[in-house]
Amino acid sequence: MALRTPPLGAAHEDRGAKTTEFGGWEMPVEFDSIRTEHESVREGVGKFDVSHMGEIVVSGPDADELMNRLTSNDVRTVDAGTAQYAAITDADGVILDDTMLYRLPESHSDEFLFVPNAGNDVAMEERWESHRDEWDLDATVENRTEEYAMIAVQGPDSADLVAEATGDDALAELPNFAATDATIAGSEGLLARTGYTGEDGFEVIFPSADAEAVWEAFDCQPCGLGARDTLRMEAGLLLAGQDFDSEENPRNPYEAGISFAVDTDTEFVGRDALAAVEESGPDERLVGFELDERAVPRHGYDIQNGDGETIGTVTSGTMAPTLGVPIGLGYVPADHADPGTEIGIVVRGEAKDAHITALPFYER
């Protein structure tokens, strides 16, 4: 099957970006180097093409109820022009996806926009439509992934760059998890103070036809998926399909460390199963760890206890550019999850000393 190409594909090729397949898309993995791009975000500002993320809009008289019954948080607490993080779970409480959802500003005819992870837009569109029909709700669900481009501008200098690109200094004061209309390079779109790097930042969603003009309006270091991955790992953020996968590594939000995105006072798919986990506590937990020896942990490596017994598996790992130490994420039994617990990470057949550490690894 041919890979989906983002609207900025030609611009990335002209810039000499190295690309990779991700979630069915051909996306830039790096422009200059992962370290250069990582440091630009930690120390200044960088921009990412994140058009591989899905965009699905939901509107109509029962839009609130449909969103509330299919996401784990309470959308009734979300005001117009604000965002909320939530999980999408099945009846057993297993995470199918995690998502950022927006109740759009009142200037929009659509009420909600939610953002599935790469490659999940069609599945989530079908899930919303099938449950809408099953529950006989009056709501319109539209997959607009191909119509939009999405760009993330991240780093301590991002607010200044957004003010410059929009010509509106007030937008630099947009609160966290707020979203508003914005005009950039003559194109009208949505600007939100959200991100996936552990830094201050913004994400903008604009018509695909205007993607290059909006991209060029942000005069800063272009960054690829490589730096996005090292940045999110330092911030202890989950990667769908890697830190959880409904088929390969099924996990619920309590295991995955995102219980803050669950409101069991609402009636959503998976609520009863998660209420039981909330009461009993999960058997396993996602933890962060640092290696005490020189080695790099990778997805799939075994995690051992002090007796050399395998107790878990690494889901993500890297040499953290900001911290200068090897870090990783993985699931271990709950009684091994306390910070300071000594563990071993099996790297190429040899156990390397490591210890559990509190998340996030890095906090601005």
Residue pairs with C-beta under 8 A, 6 or more apart in sequence:
1 24
3 21
3 24
3 25
3 26
4 24
4 25
4 26
4 52
5 25
5 26
6 12
6 25
6 26
6 27
6 49
6 51
6 52
6 149
6 211
7 51
7 149
7 208
7 209
7 211
7 212
8 49
8 51
8 149
8 211
8 212
8 215
9 26
10 212
11 211
11 212
11 215
12 19
12 28
12 31
12 49
12 222
15 31
15 222
16 31
17 28
17 29
17 30
17 31
17 222
17 224
18 28
18 29
18 30
18 31
18 224
19 26
19 27
19 28
19 29
20 26
20 27
20 28
20 29
20 225
21 27
22 52
22 118
22 225
23 52
23 117
23 118
23 119
23 120
23 241
24 118
24 119
25 51
25 52
25 118
25 119
27 49
27 52
27 224
27 225
28 49
28 222
28 224
28 225
29 224
29 225
29 226
30 37
30 223
30 224
30 225
30 226
30 227
31 37
31 221
31 222
31 223
31 224
32 221
34 224
34 226
34 227
34 230
34 321
35 321
36 221
37 46
37 221
37 222
37 223
37 224
37 226
37 227
38 223
38 227
38 230
38 231
38 321
38 322
39 321
39 322
40 46
40 155
40 220
40 221
40 223
41 154
41 155
41 197
41 199
41 221
41 223
41 227
41 231
42 155
42 199
42 231
42 321
42 322
43 155
43 156
44 155
44 156
44 157
44 220
44 221
45 153
45 154
45 155
45 156
45 157
45 158
45 160
45 161
45 220
45 221
46 153
46 154
46 155
46 220
46 221
46 222
46 223
46 227
47 151
47 152
47 153
47 154
47 215
47 218
47 220
47 221
47 222
47 223
48 151
48 152
48 153
48 154
48 222
48 223
48 224
48 227
48 228
49 149
49 150
49 151
49 215
49 222
50 150
50 151
50 152
50 196
50 203
50 228
51 148
51 149
51 150
51 151
51 208
51 211
52 118
52 119
53 115
53 116
53 117
53 118
53 145
53 150
54 115
54 116
54 117
54 118
54 120
54 121
54 124
54 143
54 145
55 113
55 115
55 121
55 143
55 144
55 145
55 147
55 148
55 150
55 205
56 113
56 114
56 115
56 116
56 121
56 124
56 125
56 128
56 141
56 142
56 143
56 144
56 145
57 104
57 110
57 112
57 113
57 140
57 141
57 142
57 144
58 66
58 67
58 110
58 111
58 112
58 113
58 114
58 128
58 139
58 140
58 141
58 142
59 109
59 110
59 111
59 112
59 139
59 140
60 111
60 137
60 138
60 139
60 140
61 138
61 139
62 132
62 137
62 138
62 139
63 111
63 112
63 139
63 140
64 75
64 76
64 111
65 135
65 137
65 139
66 128
66 131
66 132
66 135
66 137
66 139
66 141
67 75
67 101
67 112
67 114
68 74
68 75
68 76
68 266
68 267
68 268
69 131
69 135
69 267
69 268
69 269
70 88
70 127
70 128
70 131
70 268
70 269
71 86
71 87
71 88
71 99
71 101
71 114
71 268
72 86
72 87
72 88
72 89
72 253
72 261
72 262
72 263
72 268
72 270
72 271
72 274
73 84
73 85
73 86
73 87
73 261
73 262
73 263
73 266
74 263
74 265
74 266
75 84
75 86
75 101
75 103
75 112
76 266
77 84
78 84
78 101
78 103
79 103
80 103
80 104
80 105
80 106
81 103
81 104
81 105
81 106
81 178
81 179
81 180
82 102
82 103
82 177
82 178
82 179
83 100
83 101
83 102
83 103
83 177
83 178
83 179
83 192
83 194
84 100
84 101
84 102
84 103
84 177
85 98
85 99
85 100
85 101
85 258
85 261
86 98
86 99
86 101
86 261
87 95
87 97
87 98
87 99
87 253
87 258
87 261
87 262
88 95
88 96
88 97
88 98
88 99
88 116
88 124
88 127
89 95
89 96
89 252
89 253
89 268
89 269
89 270
89 273
89 274
90 96
90 246
90 269
90 270
91 269
91 270
91 273
92 252
92 270
92 273
93 252
93 253
93 270
93 273
93 274
93 277
94 246
94 250
94 251
94 252
94 270
95 244
95 246
95 250
95 251
95 252
95 253
95 256
96 120
96 123
96 127
96 246
97 116
97 117
97 120
97 124
97 240
98 117
98 238
98 240
98 244
98 258
98 261
99 114
99 115
99 116
99 117
99 124
100 114
100 115
100 194
101 112
101 113
101 114
101 115
102 112
102 113
102 114
102 179
102 190
102 192
103 111
103 112
104 110
104 111
104 112
104 113
104 179
104 190
105 179
105 180
105 181
105 190
107 181
110 142
113 190
113 205
114 124
115 150
116 123
116 124
117 240
117 241
118 240
120 240
121 143
121 145
122 143
125 141
125 142
125 143
128 141
129 141
131 269
132 139
132 141
146 208
147 207
147 208
148 205
148 206
148 207
148 208
149 205
149 206
149 207
149 208
149 210
149 211
149 214
149 215
150 203
150 204
150 205
151 203
151 204
151 206
151 211
151 214
151 215
151 218
152 195
152 196
152 197
152 201
152 202
152 203
152 204
153 161
153 162
153 201
153 202
153 203
153 204
153 218
153 220
154 195
154 196
154 197
154 199
154 200
154 201
154 202
154 223
154 231
155 197
155 199
155 200
155 201
155 220
156 199
156 200
156 364
157 220
158 199
158 200
158 201
158 202
159 172
159 173
159 200
159 202
160 172
161 218
161 219
161 220
162 171
162 172
162 191
162 202
163 169
163 171
163 172
164 219
165 184
165 185
165 217
165 218
166 182
166 183
166 184
166 191
168 182
171 180
171 182
171 191
174 180
174 191
174 192
174 193
174 202
175 193
176 193
176 194
177 192
177 193
177 194
178 192
178 193
179 190
179 191
179 192
179 193
179 194
180 190
180 191
180 192
181 188
181 189
181 190
181 191
182 188
182 189
182 190
182 191
182 204
183 189
184 191
184 204
184 206
184 213
184 214
184 217
185 210
185 213
185 214
185 216
185 217
186 210
186 213
187 206
187 207
187 210
187 213
187 214
188 206
189 204
189 205
189 206
189 207
189 210
189 214
190 204
190 205
190 206
191 202
191 203
191 204
192 202
192 203
192 204
192 205
193 200
193 201
193 202
194 201
194 202
194 203
195 201
195 202
195 203
196 228
196 231
196 232
196 235
196 237
197 228
197 231
197 232
197 235
198 231
198 232
198 234
198 235
198 236
198 237
198 360
198 362
198 363
198 364
199 231
199 364
200 364
204 214
206 214
229 239
229 316
229 318
230 318
230 320
230 321
232 239
233 316
233 317
233 318
233 320
233 327
233 328
233 329
233 361
234 320
234 321
234 322
234 323
234 327
234 360
234 361
234 362
235 360
235 361
235 362
235 363
236 257
236 288
236 329
236 359
236 360
236 361
237 360
238 244
238 256
238 257
238 258
238 286
239 316
242 299
242 315
242 316
243 249
243 251
243 256
243 286
243 315
243 316
243 329
244 250
244 251
244 256
244 315
249 315
249 331
251 286
251 331
252 270
252 273
252 274
252 277
252 282
253 259
253 261
253 262
253 274
254 262
254 274
254 277
254 278
254 281
254 282
254 285
255 277
255 282
255 283
255 284
255 285
255 286
255 331
256 286
257 285
257 286
257 359
259 278
262 274
262 278
264 271
264 274
264 275
264 278
281 334
282 334
283 333
283 334
284 312
284 331
284 332
284 333
284 334
285 331
285 332
285 334
285 337
286 315
286 329
286 330
286 331
287 329
287 330
287 331
287 332
287 336
287 337
287 356
287 359
288 327
288 328
288 329
288 356
288 357
288 358
288 359
288 360
288 361
289 297
289 303
289 327
289 328
289 329
289 330
289 343
289 345
289 354
289 355
289 356
289 357
290 325
290 326
290 327
290 354
290 355
290 357
290 361
291 297
291 325
291 326
291 327
291 328
291 345
291 352
291 353
291 354
292 352
292 353
292 354
292 355
293 352
293 353
293 354
294 326
295 326
295 345
295 347
295 352
296 317
296 318
296 319
296 326
296 347
297 314
297 317
297 318
297 326
297 327
297 328
297 345
297 347
297 354
298 314
298 317
298 347
299 314
299 315
299 316
299 317
300 313
300 314
301 313
301 314
301 317
301 328
301 345
301 346
301 347
302 310
302 312
302 313
302 314
302 345
302 346
303 310
303 311
303 312
303 313
303 314
303 330
303 332
303 343
303 344
303 345
303 346
304 310
304 311
304 343
304 344
304 345
304 346
304 351
305 311
305 336
305 343
305 344
306 342
306 343
306 344
308 344
308 351
310 346
311 332
311 333
311 336
311 343
312 330
312 331
312 332
312 333
312 336
313 330
313 331
314 328
314 329
314 330
314 345
315 328
315 329
315 330
315 331
316 328
316 329
316 330
317 326
317 327
317 328
317 329
317 345
318 326
318 327
318 328
319 325
319 326
319 327
320 326
320 327
320 361
320 362
322 362
323 361
323 362
327 357
327 361
328 345
328 354
332 343
332 356
336 343
336 356
337 356
338 356
339 355
339 356
339 357
339 358
340 355
340 356
340 357
341 355
341 356
342 353
342 354
342 355
343 354
343 355
343 356
344 351
344 352
344 353
344 354
345 351
345 352
345 354
346 352
